[in-house]
Amino acid sequence: MLSQKATTPIQENKNGIIKPIEKTFLLSLPETKLQQLKQMALDKKTTVRNLINSAIDEKYFNETTD
């Protein structure tokens, strides 16, 4: 019998990997801030999406990322 990992309402199972469910959210930023975020992401070799997620985690959820 195959065991299937249980997921919570905030997780989804994709190809046997449990990941958090992500929802698309439209965010409007001044163009200058967006350009600065893009440059910061390039400097850190990451994406703007990851940069924003990391900043939110550090500021509001007391999680630090490398």
SULMOBEL-V667201 format. One record per run of one state. SS is the DSSP state (H for helix, E for strand, - for the rest). FROM is the first residue (numbers start at 1). LEN is the number of residues. If there is no record, write none. Layout:
# SULMOBEL-V667201
SS_FROM_LEN ; SS_FROM_LEN
This chain:
# SULMOBEL-V667201
-_1_10 ; E_11_4 ; -_15_2 ; E_17_4 ; -_21_10 ; H_31_13 ; -_44_4 ; H_48_13 ; -_61_6
